[in-house]
Structures are given as C-alpha cells and as structure tokens.
Amino acid sequence: MAISSLRFPLSPCLLKTPTPNFTFTLFKFPILPPRLYCSSQTSTLLPPEKWEPFRKKKVVVRVGYVGTDYRGLQKQRDENELSTIEKELETAIFKAGGIRDTNYGNLNKIAWARSSRTDKGVHSLATTISLKMEIPESAWNGDPNGVALANHINSYLPKNIKVFCVLPSQRSFDPRRECNLRKYSYLLPAEIIGIKSNFGRAEVDYHLSDFNDILNAFEGEHPFHNYTIRSKYRKQFPAKKSLGNGSLPRRAISSGEASLSESEESDEEEDILTDGPIGLDVERMSKNSSQSGIFHEQLPDTFDKHNNGHSTNLVVRARWLHEPDEMDRISASHFRKITCCSCGKLEKSLGFPYVELSIWGESFMLHQIRKMIGTAVAVKRNLLPRDILTLSLAKFSRIVLPLAPSEVLVLRGNSFSLRNKPGDVKRPEMLTMVESEEILNVVDEFYTSVMLPEVSKFLDPSGSPWKKWVEKLDEHTSIPDVELDEVRKAWKSWKENFQSSTNVA
C-alpha cells in the first residue's frame, strides 16, 4: 500500500541512497526509513520499524479523521465490520511502539481519555486524546511539537485518520473536564434553505440573513431537553424511602456539578437505554421506516380521559407539562450554553453551493447539534412556525423535532482552560496545540486535501442523504395547530406567572 506524502512527509533519506550508517537523531536508536518492498509486479513503501521504548510518559495528541467509514470515535466492546477511530489509533500507536504488548487491548491500562466523542459518520479536526505512551529517549529533541512522533504513528494509519501532533502533558491534565469550548461546523447545501443557483446577490443575502436570525435564537443558556434523548441525561435516583412523615428525601444538584458530570460532548452513536413511555415510543419509532432518520423520539399520549385512563397509540408531537412528571423530569444536566450559532457566506465545493454553519458551545448532548440544525431548516422551509424555537426551549414543553444528517458535521476546534483556577488559565501544551503554526498548517492540509473532498460528496442536494431526508422532512415535520396552540397558551400563562412572582420578590 502506497504511503501518501500527506501522512508521511518526504524524508531526506528518500532523496538519496541510504547508507548503513544513516541515523535519525530524534530517537535513541536508528529509525530506518520506510522499507521498499519490491516484487515483479509492485513496489510498495512499508512503515518504519517500532521505536524503542525508553519510558512511559503522559502525552496529549490532536487527531483528525473523516468519520464516514467508521462507527464513531469511541472504541466499542463488539468491534464489527465497521471499525472505530479509537480502535485504529490504538493499533497504530501499538505498532509504532507507543503501547506495550501487555497493555494493548485495554485502554484503561494506559489512562486513555478524550475531550469529546463523535457520532457515526461525524468528522473531526480537533479530537484531543491523552494517554500514557511509551516514548523513545530523545523524543521532542529538535521536534518540540512532536510532528515526527505523529508521522511515525501516521505511517500505520489509513489515509482518513491523521495524528497532527504528540505533546508532553502534565499528569493532572483531563481533556474532558478542561475542554471549555467545542467548535463545530456543519456544511449545509444552499438549496436546502431555498437558495437557488440562479439567485442574485440580493436574494442570496436575504436568505442567509433570514437563516442566520433563526440560528441566533439558540444562543445563550437554555434547557435543550427537546433536542436530545432526555432519559440519558436524567439523574438516576435510588429507590425512595419515606421519612416517616409522608415526605420524600430530595437532593438538589447544582448547575456546576451537573455540568461537570455531563460536560463530555456526546453527539455520538451508542447503545441507548431508555425508560418509561419514551423508551416504548423509541422502539415504535425504529420500526416505522417512513420516519426513521428524521425523528428519534415521539411523545406518547399516556393518558386518554375518553379511554378510561388506558394508554392509546396516538402520537402527540407537542404538549406542555402542567404537573411534574417523575418519569420525565428535567435537571441542570439538560441546560447547555451556546456561545455561537450562525451561518457564513455562500461557498462552493465540487461545484455544489453550500453554507458553513458554526455551532460553538461548552458541551453538547446526544444529537443536540443535529436536532438544532434540523429544526432551523424546518423553520426556514416553513414547516414549523418561528415561535417553535422559543417554545422548544421552555422547560415544561415536550416537542418532537427533526434530526439532520450526520455526514457533514465537523468538529473544528477546542479551547481548554483549568477549571479550578480563577481566570482563563491554560496549560502550555494546550496553547501550543491550538496556536502553533506548524500544527495548524498540518491541520489545514488534512482538511483541504483529505476531508473536504470527501465531505463534499454529500453536498449534492439531489443525492444522498439530502433527497430522502428532505422528502421525509416535508412529509412528517408539521405539528397539529391544536397542539401548538395549547403549548403557546400554557407558555404564555407560565411566563406571566413567573414574571409576576419575580416582581413580587
């Protein structure tokens, strides 16, 4: 298999005939250049030998990948025909010499930790992973950003995964807890939001401005319970015991505690355990092929006065909780802070016009970004009313919202800071990772030469996944007026009562 120049930069040893005395001074022992395997039919560059481990050191690596052919980032217990990014990374690091035989296959033994997880088909330019790696004695000598170490690992990776750098890390570094900002991009075909190829500049600007106003509604701190599978972020309480006076014990969770326990970005594909009526409804939804891929959760009509209290098969798309529901409670974990949600200018790739959406936040829940975009598109296409954005971000509303495709979602960047120190204090290695020109140039090269050409294949509005998605969106997204009117009336009443109580206080 040929090694592309992107993953294995041209070394001086390839420009002249190597001699037996040639050494690569970065490492303790001579690292041979890629071996040239010759046969009567092929001539293939093989990866270099393993480096010689000198000591185990905690390191942090920045990784990029095209997620189209993978089940997602996180290694699965049952690796099947579709591998995961972490499985490929672990294997490559092991082959390079960074993991001992006795530790290979168990990420816990090397303290493997990630800044975030991504869904099946989602891409990344900024996944940050820390681990205890076996390193050569002279690592980082003359190579402060660990690009040579990264390229040694890259020689064992497929073209669609690339390690950008390997940096020494402090032992206390926690990539998940210290990641305080995650920056996502979503490449949306322009035609999906009504921008035709024959439009003039004024018409294009109007649609971009209108769509930007819709997206801006998500900015700020809100409960995004309607944009995820709520039960995943609901605190599980043990069986409650009476205190003897008829009351039940309660424990409040502070917003800070919840944000720490649930701060890992979770827009990932995984086995989902649900409980109560919602779990039954998800199962019912998965069997309905006409709507799968658009909605992942419906609201069951759990009580019908005209049916003696027995549940029915009616599907309620929007309702208001007038009384607390122990099976569907909202906590601080469902609140998320969005610092930026906007769209850029009209661009083209492979001849397809598209707009790049920017969604930045401290953390995200399962499917949150894709449901935000799906809802914004539905509003732009007049399938949902404008006030659905306000209503869906109200704590007591329960609304079914559409889920956008994952094929064009990209994790663009991260920001890190120490949580236990005042101010925006950053570790030196994390500043290097996000600011080094050498590293950023490698990231840009991977994006333009590998990722963008692959992602651009999904920018044709008449192709996959958009053709079928738009058809289903147009057919199934509308919500009955009677349900929306009930939610509007309840929201207005709740807001008036809230403002009244606030003024009294």
Secondary structure by P-SEA (a helix, b strand, c coil): cccccccccccccccccccccccccccccccccbbbbbcccbbbbbbbccccccbbbbbbbbbbbbccccccccccccccccccaaaaaaaaaaaacccccccccccccccccccccccccccccccccccccccccccccccccaaaaaaaaaaaccccccccbbbbbcccccccccccbbbbbbbcccccccccccccaaaaaaaaaaaaaaaaccccccccccccccccccccccccccccccbbbbbbbcaaaaaaacccccccccccccccaaaaaaaaaaacccccccccccccccccccccccccccccccccccccccccccccccbbbbcccccccccccccbbbbbbbbbccccccaaaaaaaaaaaaaaacccccaaaaaaacccbbbbbbbcccccccccbbbbbbcccccccccaaaaaaaccaaaaaaaaaaaaccccccccccccccccccaaaaaaaaccccccaaaaaaaaaaaaaaaaaaaaaaaac
